[in-house]
Amino acid sequence: MNDFVLPATRYALSGDCSIAYQVMGEAPIDLVMVPGVVSHVEFFHETPGYTAFLRRLSEFARVITFDKRGQGLSDRVSAPSLEERMDDVRAVMDAVGSKRAAVMGFSEGSPMSALFAATYPERVEKLLLFGGFALSAMAADFEAKAAERLKSWGTGEILKQAWPSLIAKPGGIEVMAKIERLSASPGAIRALTLLNAQIDVRPILPTIRIPTLAMHRTGDLQVPIAAGRALASQIPDAKFIEYPGEDHVYWSGDVEAFLGDIEEFVTGSRDHSSVEIERILATVLFTDIVDSTRSAAAMGDHAWRRLLDNHDQIARQTVEKFRGNLIKTTGDGILATFDGPGRAVRCALAFSAAAGQIGLPLRAGLHTGEIELRDRDVGGIAIHAAARVMAQAEASEVLVSRVVTDLVAGAGLKFAERGSHELKGIPGRWDLFAAQA
């Protein structure tokens, strides 16, 4: 299994505003990631592909991510100017001791990154832009668009075009809705929409003298590729690369070529040794037999082995019944994955009840997140998190993380609050809930 631990969230002071940031990797090259209008440095790790994408970048760069003021975990303030946002980038760079860095702007972060590169060329080694624009498409019909955002914000509807491949997956719209709610309040998003509607950095683009790579997906539904082409065409000697796909989100889909192009542009070479790993969103179930060592000693090896065989057979039958994938038995428990969190919870409850009937009380833990498929095994932070959730469970208890309860809303499942906990090796506090039969 993969014991990777998520980076800790820290705060940099920009004026009187606190800016949340994370750092991943220890490579000598710094890469500052400037987000778009939606951002949350911690919850983004719960979305498929994000952590793996940053980990791949961290193989050749020290990756610095942050939430702009007014968004995510940074101070929620009134709509900031582009000048204030540039101050925030400098503040984060100063906080981590970065004198000069490659800067990558995504979506609405692209024009701000371009302005930053033109204003502070001594702080920018190279400029990368993805899904960017110079003139906001929000400028036309602003009031109608702002009203639409206020009406639908927090439901996932507004960002459907940004990540169509996620929306097509089970639970995708719920994840997108949570991203919206955590990134900004309705009032804040209206203020940000007003600010973004005024963005026009075309006059400063010809003054950029930093090596620039602009990238865009050909079918981007959020920011049409024509906007990306126009942006790149006005920056002297900028290179423009197009990729297939409709997702506006940079870490989604087939990203191997994209990652390779970033590495080659930033470092001057492309690492061909990286092994391609398939990553999917899944609900992970860990179970453990309570007091298994004491029971084995009391029963004797032969009787205990026979009981474990019954346990394993029940596990296989139950996981199969709920359309899960039994990855492995762990001697006194199991690891299984599911493509639907509701089926995973029901499987855990059924397995716990069946094991209890043969005298084996279980504790179980579930978490939904990204996993890496490695031959017949799995890895990723979601595996680590599910194991830590299970460790908090009492005998015959099925504990789940908050993300699981959010994704099964309306499925008829009931949960009891079990408080906020620190999970070993995972930053922050986690709200846990006990599933009820």
N, C-alpha and C positions, 0 to 999 in steps of 0.2 A: 504494500500500500504506500501511498504518497503522504509523507509527513510534512509537506510544505505548510508553513504558517503564513497567514496573511500579514501584510505590512501594517504597522500601527499608524493610527491617525494622529497627526500632530497639528499645532496651530502656529501660524506666523502672524505677527502684528503688522498690519498695513495702515499707518495712521492710527486711528482708534478702532479699526475693524479687524476682527480675527478671521484668518483665512485657513480653512482646513486643507491639509495636504498629506500625501503618503509618498514614500520612497521605496522603490524595489530595485534590488541589484547593487553591485559594487563596481561595475566597469568604470574605466577612466573617462568615458564620454558621457556627458549629461544630456538627457532628452526630456524636455518639459512638454507635457501634454496639455494643451489648452482646450477645455471642453466647449460644447455648444450650449444651447439654452437649457438643456436638461442635463443634470449632473448630480451625482451623489457618490463620493469616493468609496464609501463602504458598501452600499447596497448594489452598486454595479458589479461587485464581486459575486453576487448571487445570480447574475444573468449569464446565460450560456455564452462561452467564448471569451469573456472579458479578462478573467484572471490568466487564462492560458495565453492570450494575446500579449499581455504585459510581461508575463514570464518569458516569452520568446524574445521580446524586446530587451529584457534585462540580461540576456545572454551576451549582449554587446554594448549595452548602455545602462547607466543609472537612470531609471525611469522615475520621473517626478510628476505626480498627478495632483490636482487640486480642484476644489469647488470655488468658483468665482463668488464674490460677495453677492448676497441676495439669494444664493442657491445652495442646495444640499446641506452640508454641515457647517458651512461658513455663516457668519453673522447675516441675519435677514435684515437688509436695509432697503431704503427706497432705491429706485432705479439708478444704478451707478453709470457714470460716464465712461467712455472708452479710456480716457486719461486715468481714471481711478482704477479701472481694470488692469491697465498696464502697470500701475503702481503695485497692484497685487502680485503680478508675475515677478516683479523685481523683489518684492518682500519675501516671496517663497524661495526664490533663488538665493537670496542673502541668507535666509534661515538655514538652508542646507549647505551653504558654503560653495555655491556654484558661481564662479566668476563669468563663465561663458558657456553657452549650451546650444544644442540644436533645439529648435522650437517647432512643435507640430500643432497646428490649429485645426480643429474639426468643426465643420459647419459654421455656425455663427462665430466660433473661435478663430476662424480663418482670417477675416478682415482685421480683427484685433491683433492677431499674430503678425500680420503683414505690417500694420501700423507700428507695432513694437519693434520689428526688425528695422524699419526705416528710421525710427526715432532713436533707438539704442543699438546701433550696429556693433558697438564694442562688446555687447552682451550676447549677441546671436552669432553662432558659428555657421549654422545652416538653417534654412526655413523650409518646413514641410507643410503642405496644406492638403486636406482631404474633405471632399464634399463641400467645398467652399464657394464663396461668392464675394463680389466687390460691392454690389448694390443689392439691398434687400428686396426680395419679391413681396415683402409685406407692405411696401410703400403704397401700393394701390389698394383701395378699398380697406384701409386700416380699421376703421370703426367696425365694419361688418366682421372682419376677421378676428378682431379683439373680442367682440361679443360672442362669437362662436367658441373661442377658447375659454372664456369665462363660463359659458353654459356647460361645456363638456369636459372641462379639465378635471382630472382625477379618475376618469372612467376608462382611459386608454384609447379613446376614440381619436383624439387629436394626433397622437403619434403613430397611428396605424401605418401611415405612409413611410415613416422613418424606418420601420423594421417589419416589413411584410412577412418575412420568413418566420419570425417569432410568433406573429399573430396566427399563423397557420398551424401552430403546434398546440397540443392540449395545455390549457392553463396560460397560454401566451398573452391573451388580452388582460388577464388578472395581473400578470407580472408587469405589463406595460402600464396599467392603471396605477400600480404601486410606485413605479418609477416616476410617473407624473406627480403623484402626491408628495413623495419624499423630496423631489427636486425643487419644488416651489409651490407656494399657495396660489389660489386663483388670482388674488389681488396682485401678488408679485409677478405672476406670469403676464398679466395685462400690462404692468409697468415695463417689464422687459420687452414685451411685444412692441410697445410704443417706442422704446429706445432702438430696438433692432430695425424698426420701420424707417428710421432716420439714417441708418448706416449707408455710407457711400464713401469708400476709400479709393475710388478711381484716381483722384488727383495725385495721391502719394505713391501709387504703384510704380511709376517710372523711376522713382528715386531710390528704389531698393537695389542695393549692390551686393546683397548676400546670395550665395548659391541657393536656388529655390527649386523644389520638386513639388509639383501640384498633381494630385491624384483624384480620380472620380470614377464612380460606377456608371456604366452607360445607361442603365435603366433607372437611375436614382429617382424615386417618386417624390422625395421631399425637396431636393434642390436639383433641378434639371441640369444635365451635363453641359448644356450651353452656357450656364452661369459659370461653371468651372473653367471651361475653355476661355471665356472672356476674361476671367480673373488672371489666368496664366499668361494670356497673350499680352497683357499690359505690364508684366514684370520682366525686365531685361534678362534675356538668356534663360528664362525659366523652362524647365523640362516638364512636359505634361504626359501622364500615363493614364490610359483608360482600362478599366476592369469590367468584366461582365457582371451582371446582377442588378437587383433593384434595391437592396438594402442601403439606407443612408448611414446606418451605424457601421463604424469602421471595423469592429472586431467580429462581425458576423460573416457567416458563409465561408467560402473557399478563400482563405487569407494567406496561403503559403507564398504565392507569387508577390503579393502585396508586402508581406513581411520581408521577403528577400530583397525587394526593391528599396525598402526603407534601410535595411542593413547596408546594402551596397552604397546608397547615397550618403549615409552617415559615416561609415567606416572606410569606404573605398573598396570593399571586397564583400563577397557573398559566401556565407558558410553553407556548404553543401552537405555537411555532416548531420544536420538536424533531422531527426526522425519524425516523419509525419504521424501525428496521433489523432485519432478520431475522437471528437468531443461532443457530448450530447447533454441535454437537460434531463435529469432523472430524479426520482425520489428514492433515497437510500434507506434501507432497513437493516439495522444491526440488532441481534438478540443475544442474550447471555443467560445461561442457567444459573440461578441464584445458589450460592454456596455449593458449587459443583465439586470442589476439592474435598470438602467435608463429607458430602454424600457418597463420593467414590470410595473414600476410606471406610465409611460405615458399611457399605454394601459389598465391597470386594470387587476385584477387577472383572470377573466373569459376569456377574449380575449387572454391574454398571455398564459394561460394554453392550449388553443386550438392551438395556434401557436407552442408551445413546443411539443404537441402531433404530429403535422405534421413534426416537426423537427426530432423527434424520429423515426417516421415511415420511413422517407427518409433515416435516418442513417441505420436502419436495412436493408432496401432494397439495399442500395448502398454497404454496407459492405458485404452482402451476394453475390451480383453480382461479387465482386472482391475476393471471396473465403476467406474472413477474418473471424475473430471471434470477435463479439461484446461482450466485457467483461461486460461493464456497461454503462449506461447513468449517467452523473454527475450533472443533474439538468439543466445545460446550456451548456453541451458538451457531448463528448463521449470518451471512452477508448476502443481501438480495437487493435488486434494483427493480424499479417499476416506471413505466412511462406515464402513469397517472397517480397523483398523490392520494386520491380517494381510495383506489384499489389497494394501495400500499397500507393505508391505515386500517382498512377492513381486514386485510391479510394479517397484519400484526395482531389485531384483536382476536381473530379466529385461531391463529397459531398459538397465542398465549393461552386461550381457553382449552385447546386440545392438549397442549403439553401439560397443563395443570391437571387434567383428568388422569394422566399416567404418573402423577406425582412429581412433575418437574416444573416448579415455578420459574417463570421467565421475567427478565426485564428487557424492554425493547425501546429503541430510539429511532426516530425518523427525521430526515432533513431533505429538503429539495434544493438542488443546485447542480452545477456543472460537474460531470465526471469525465475521466479520460478512459477510453477503451484500449487496453493493452493485452493483445492476444485474448486469453480467457480470464484475465484479471481486470480490475478497475483501479483507478487512482483519482486524485484530485481533492480539493479542499472539502467538497461535500461529503466524501467518505470520512475524512477526519472529523468533521462536525457531527455527523450522525453517531459516530462512536462516542464522542464526548456527551452528546445528548443522552444516549443510552446509559452512560455511567452515572447519570443523575437520577435514574429511575429506581423506584422501590420494587419489591417483589410483586409480580403479576401486574406491573404497571407499564403502559405504553405511552412514552413521552414523545412529543413532537415539538419542533421549532415553530416560531411564529409564521415563517414563510409557508409552512405546510397548512396551518389553519387559514391563512389568507387565500390559499389556492383552492381549498375545498369548500369555501363559503357557498351555501346553498345546496350542498350535497347531502344534507340530512345527518351529518356527523355532529356529535356533541363533545365538547372539551371543557375541562376544568382547569383554571389557572393554577400554575405551580410556582409562580414567582419568577424573579429575575436572577440569573445565575452567571457566574464567570466560568467559562469552559476552558480547561487547561490547554494552553497553546494557541488559543484563538482570541484576538483582541475584543474588548468591549464586553457588555453584559447581554445575555440572551434571555428573552422571555420564553418560558417553556409551558406546555399545556399537556394535560393527561387526557388521552382519548377515552371515551366511555362507550361501553358496549350498548 
